[in-house]
Amino acid sequence: MPAISLPIRTDRLVLRRFDGGDLDAFHAYHSLPETARYLPGPAKTYTQSMERVGRYANFSFEKEGDWVALAIEAAGEPGLQGEVVLKWLPGRGQGEVGWTLAPGARGKGYGTEAAQAVLRLGFEELGMHRIEARLDELNGASAALCSRLGMRLEARHIDKWHYKGQWATELIYSILADEWRIGSRG
Ligand SMILES: CC(C)(COP(=O)(O)OP(=O)(O)OC[C@H]1O[C@@H](n2cnc3c(N)ncnc32)[C@H](O)[C@@H]1OP(=O)(O)O)[C@@H](O)C(=O)NCCC(=O)NCCS
């Protein structure tokens, strides 16, 4: 895979590498049960946030299983708005995208704008062929984001996960490089 050149700038956002200064802002939204509702595991403890920010800050993208983890900042407004991640899945040209925003950053299209930049990175810079998103069927905000990105609902796995004390149905959305090219031209 080619090297990833950061930061990535979009109309309103700067996507950059995490650093230690992001810890408190990261923990502020990841310690909320509301943020954790559709993420694996409970709301994060401070120690878990430290561990995660450390891992994100030092990410390398060299082999299957590695992640690109990008801090989302509003242009001209230093401070963490959330994160967007891209995982290199096993198999030829396969990726998975994920996103989390701080509550105050939601409802502005930042998630869509950041995820579009990461799809562009995956398809146009890293040469990926297919990128998917996996989500809980109850996570309507995430499903709407997938639709805004032009991703197709590809699979529905009933009671695939058991977390947060209940069974959850998994939805898989995906988009192919060719679909991305057609969509980004139109
Ligand atoms: C999933 C999550 C990132 C979605 O956030 P979001 O703010 O709904 O998504 P976006 O940032 O793309 O914003 C879209 C909203 O902003 C509105 N918006 C305002 N200005 C906009 C603009 N310039 N461009 C696009 N949308 C805009 C859209 O109308 C939409 O609002 P609506 O939901 O009322 O229709 C957020 O709910 C979250 O962080 N959840 C917790 C973590 C989580 O569940 N992660 C995913 C696990 S699979």
The ligand as an SDF file (V2000), in Angstrom:
LIG
                    3D

 48 50  0  0  0  0  0  0  0  0999 V2000
  -23.1400    7.6900   13.4800 C   0  0  0  0  0  0  0  0  0  0  0  0
  -22.8610    9.1740   13.6400 C   0  0  0  0  0  0  0  0  0  0  0  0
  -21.4090    9.4700   13.2930 C   0  0  0  0  0  0  0  0  0  0  0  0
  -23.7880    9.9430   12.6470 C   0  0  0  0  0  0  0  0  0  0  0  0
  -23.6690   11.3270   12.8890 O   0  0  0  0  0  0  0  0  0  0  0  0
  -24.5910   12.3650   12.0820 P   0  0  0  0  0  0  0  0  0  0  0  0
  -24.2840   13.7110   12.6020 O   0  0  0  0  0  0  0  0  0  0  0  0
  -26.0050   11.8990   12.0700 O   0  0  0  0  0  0  0  0  0  0  0  0
  -24.0670   12.2290   10.5790 O   0  0  0  0  0  0  0  0  0  0  0  0
  -23.4300   13.3970    9.6850 P   0  0  0  0  0  0  0  0  0  0  0  0
  -22.2950   13.9970   10.3950 O   0  0  0  0  0  0  0  0  0  0  0  0
  -23.2000   12.8320    8.3450 O   0  0  0  0  0  0  0  0  0  0  0  0
  -24.5740   14.5080    9.6620 O   0  0  0  0  0  0  0  0  0  0  0  0
  -25.7960   14.2820    9.0110 C   0  0  0  0  0  0  0  0  0  0  0  0
  -26.8580   15.1770    9.5920 C   0  0  0  0  0  0  0  0  0  0  0  0
  -26.4160   16.5260    9.4860 O   0  0  0  0  0  0  0  0  0  0  0  0
  -27.3440   17.2670    8.6700 C   0  0  0  0  0  0  0  0  0  0  0  0
  -26.5470   18.2690    7.9430 N   0  0  0  0  0  0  0  0  0  0  0  0
  -26.4750   19.5820    8.2870 C   0  0  0  0  0  0  0  0  0  0  0  0
  -25.6180   20.2130    7.4730 N   0  0  0  0  0  0  0  0  0  0  0  0
  -25.1730   19.3080    6.5780 C   0  0  0  0  0  0  0  0  0  0  0  0
  -24.2740   19.3870    5.4840 C   0  0  0  0  0  0  0  0  0  0  0  0
  -23.6550   20.5240    5.1670 N   0  0  0  0  0  0  0  0  0  0  0  0
  -23.9990   18.2570    4.7910 N   0  0  0  0  0  0  0  0  0  0  0  0
  -24.6130   17.0840    5.1090 C   0  0  0  0  0  0  0  0  0  0  0  0
  -25.4640   16.9620    6.1530 N   0  0  0  0  0  0  0  0  0  0  0  0
  -25.7520   18.0700    6.8840 C   0  0  0  0  0  0  0  0  0  0  0  0
  -28.0210   16.2220    7.8280 C   0  0  0  0  0  0  0  0  0  0  0  0
  -29.2800   16.6480    7.3800 O   0  0  0  0  0  0  0  0  0  0  0  0
  -28.1550   15.0930    8.8450 C   0  0  0  0  0  0  0  0  0  0  0  0
  -29.1420   15.4080    9.7660 O   0  0  0  0  0  0  0  0  0  0  0  0
  -30.3990   14.4030   10.0620 P   0  0  0  0  0  0  0  0  0  0  0  0
  -29.8080   13.1950   10.7050 O   0  0  0  0  0  0  0  0  0  0  0  0
  -31.2520   15.1960   10.9740 O   0  0  0  0  0  0  0  0  0  0  0  0
  -30.9720   14.1010    8.7220 O   0  0  0  0  0  0  0  0  0  0  0  0
  -23.1830    9.6650   15.0830 C   0  0  0  0  0  0  0  0  0  0  0  0
  -24.5370    9.4010   15.3660 O   0  0  0  0  0  0  0  0  0  0  0  0
  -22.3250    8.9870   16.1490 C   0  0  0  0  0  0  0  0  0  0  0  0
  -21.1700    9.3780   16.3600 O   0  0  0  0  0  0  0  0  0  0  0  0
  -22.8970    7.9820   16.8570 N   0  0  0  0  0  0  0  0  0  0  0  0
  -22.1940    7.3130   17.9610 C   0  0  0  0  0  0  0  0  0  0  0  0
  -21.1040    6.3800   17.4900 C   0  0  0  0  0  0  0  0  0  0  0  0
  -21.6080    5.3260   16.5120 C   0  0  0  0  0  0  0  0  0  0  0  0
  -22.6850    4.7780   16.6590 O   0  0  0  0  0  0  0  0  0  0  0  0
  -20.7650    5.0580   15.4820 N   0  0  0  0  0  0  0  0  0  0  0  0
  -21.1020    4.1260   14.4350 C   0  0  0  0  0  0  0  0  0  0  0  0
  -21.0130    2.7110   14.8110 C   0  0  0  0  0  0  0  0  0  0  0  0
  -21.4760    1.6760   13.4230 S   0  0  0  0  0  0  0  0  0  0  0  0
  1  2  1  0
  2  3  1  0
  2  4  1  0
  2 36  1  0
  4  5  1  0
  5  6  1  0
  6  7  2  0
  6  8  1  0
  6  9  1  0
  9 10  1  0
 10 11  2  0
 10 12  1  0
 10 13  1  0
 13 14  1  0
 14 15  1  0
 15 16  1  0
 15 30  1  0
 16 17  1  0
 17 18  1  0
 17 28  1  0
 18 19  1  0
 18 27  1  0
 19 20  2  0
 20 21  1  0
 21 22  1  0
 21 27  2  0
 22 23  1  0
 22 24  2  0
 24 25  1  0
 25 26  2  0
 26 27  1  0
 28 29  1  0
 28 30  1  0
 30 31  1  0
 31 32  1  0
 32 33  2  0
 32 34  1  0
 32 35  1  0
 36 37  1  0
 36 38  1  0
 38 39  2  0
 38 40  1  0
 40 41  1  0
 41 42  1  0
 42 43  1  0
 43 44  2  0
 43 45  1  0
 45 46  1  0
 46 47  1  0
 47 48  1  0
M  END
$$$$
